[in-house]
């Protein structure tokens, strides 16, 4: 497959189970090596996995300072705190910043994961099913937050893996449909009249795709 993602673009990654979405993301993260070809990615990448691993016993600010220290080893602690304060404000964590992570709702835990992924000012942000398990209000908030990131000062490119059609329509500028490791469709959202029909034509399989919420 061949694809390029410009700065500030949100790309939705759709495909049935086994299509190669997770494989592609792991290759881009450098966790797996491709069998053939190459993957050229920016030096700075942020990643939010589907199962967001957090240290539940830590406070929100404490955890993000710890992760910032691991990411920015050459930066003094006071600068890392400034970075963390900015991220807490960016992702809307200010009311929860002094709580233990274990006390947070699923939606706020996702915000912590997003803040962690944004440490280091990444040029590419990879999000794997970032809204799984959220209630309707949290869905709206997290979708709006992710969309707003491309208008922030860092202006990262975003790859968003999801099974929800509505999520692609609302959040993404472009959709890439994979099936068996092959790009079956690559189109701008504003060029698509019927996303479900495009998916069906590209894969002949809608069983793993949700139309809503």
ABEGO torsion letter per residue (X at the ends): XBBBBBBGBBBBBBEBBGAGAAAAAAAAAGABBBABEBBBBBABBBBBBABBBBBAABBAAAAAAAAAAAABAABBAAAAAAAAAAAAAAAGAAAAAABBAAABBAAAAAAAAAAAAABGGBABBBBBGAABGBBAAAAAAAAAAAAAAAABAAGBBBBBBBABAAAAAAABABBBBBBGGBBABBBBAAABABAAAAAAAAAGBAAABBAOX
